[in-house]
Amino acid sequence: LREAPAVQWLHALYFVLTVFTTVGFGDMYALDNSEIIFVMMLMLFGAVLQSLIISEVISVLTNVDSARREMEALRGTVHGWAASCQLP
């Protein structure tokens, strides 16, 4: 409480980012204001990178699923055509 309001805000933001990025409060932690700023940037970079990776995985899985659906639709069309032509 003896620090300037800007420093208090910096520490509060560091606390929030540490909790929300689930980094946790381990044995090693930032002490100096410059260290806190650096660690906060790393946490934000990690969160953005992780969200990009997860979105790409979801995109790949969605494309695989849509390709399978298209193949099933094509197979149904072929089976329908074969039935209309009375093919075995």
C-alpha positions as semicolon CSV with decimal commas, in nm:
position;residue;x (nm);y (nm);z (nm)
1;L;0,000;0,000;0,000
2;R;0,302;0,225;0,016
3;E;0,366;0,198;-0,357
4;A;0,240;0,438;-0,623
5;P;-0,098;0,359;-0,782
6;A;0,069;0,263;-1,112
7;V;0,283;0,003;-0,935
8;Q;-0,022;-0,130;-0,750
9;W;-0,207;-0,164;-1,081
10;L;0,094;-0,341;-1,231
11;H;0,101;-0,594;-0,946
12;A;-0,275;-0,641;-0,967
13;L;-0,258;-0,707;-1,341
14;Y;0,030;-0,949;-1,284
15;F;-0,180;-1,135;-1,027
16;V;-0,480;-1,154;-1,261
17;L;-0,273;-1,278;-1,556
18;T;-0,097;-1,534;-1,338
19;V;-0,431;-1,671;-1,220
20;F;-0,611;-1,662;-1,556
21;T;-0,326;-1,814;-1,757
22;T;-0,295;-2,085;-1,489
23;V;0,079;-2,030;-1,464
24;G;0,050;-2,035;-1,087
25;F;0,260;-1,893;-0,808
26;G;0,558;-2,128;-0,798
27;D;0,902;-2,113;-0,643
28;M;1,018;-1,861;-0,901
29;Y;0,838;-1,533;-0,945
30;A;0,901;-1,181;-1,069
31;L;1,022;-0,927;-0,815
32;D;1,115;-0,615;-1,007
33;N;0,869;-0,410;-1,215
34;S;1,063;-0,480;-1,534
35;E;1,053;-0,854;-1,458
36;I;0,679;-0,835;-1,396
37;I;0,621;-0,660;-1,730
38;F;0,837;-0,916;-1,913
39;V;0,659;-1,211;-1,751
40;M;0,318;-1,058;-1,828
41;M;0,414;-1,027;-2,195
42;L;0,529;-1,388;-2,198
43;M;0,202;-1,502;-2,040
44;L;-0,002;-1,310;-2,298
45;F;0,212;-1,446;-2,582
46;G;0,166;-1,800;-2,449
47;A;-0,209;-1,759;-2,420
48;V;-0,236;-1,627;-2,777
49;L;-0,010;-1,901;-2,913
50;Q;-0,207;-2,171;-2,733
51;S;-0,537;-2,038;-2,866
52;L;-0,397;-2,031;-3,221
53;I;-0,281;-2,392;-3,193
54;I;-0,614;-2,508;-3,055
55;S;-0,807;-2,324;-3,328
56;E;-0,593;-2,492;-3,595
57;V;-0,656;-2,835;-3,441
58;I;-1,030;-2,766;-3,438
59;S;-1,012;-2,650;-3,800
60;V;-0,834;-2,969;-3,908
61;L;-1,082;-3,189;-3,724
62;T;-1,376;-3,000;-3,875
63;N;-1,236;-3,036;-4,228
64;V;-1,183;-3,410;-4,180
65;D;-1,540;-3,445;-4,054
66;S;-1,686;-3,248;-4,347
67;A;-1,487;-3,456;-4,597
68;R;-1,629;-3,771;-4,441
69;R;-1,982;-3,628;-4,464
70;E;-1,931;-3,547;-4,832
71;M;-1,806;-3,901;-4,895
72;E;-2,111;-4,048;-4,720
73;A;-2,344;-3,827;-4,928
74;L;-2,170;-3,934;-5,248
75;R;-2,192;-4,299;-5,142
76;G;-2,567;-4,256;-5,077
77;T;-2,613;-4,101;-5,421
78;V;-2,432;-4,391;-5,587
79;H;-2,635;-4,646;-5,392
80;G;-2,957;-4,466;-5,491
81;W;-2,855;-4,461;-5,857
82;A;-2,762;-4,830;-5,842
83;A;-3,101;-4,914;-5,686
84;S;-3,289;-4,713;-5,952
85;C;-3,103;-4,898;-6,226
86;Q;-3,165;-5,227;-6,044
87;L;-2,795;-5,303;-6,021
88;P;-2,681;-5,563;-5,765
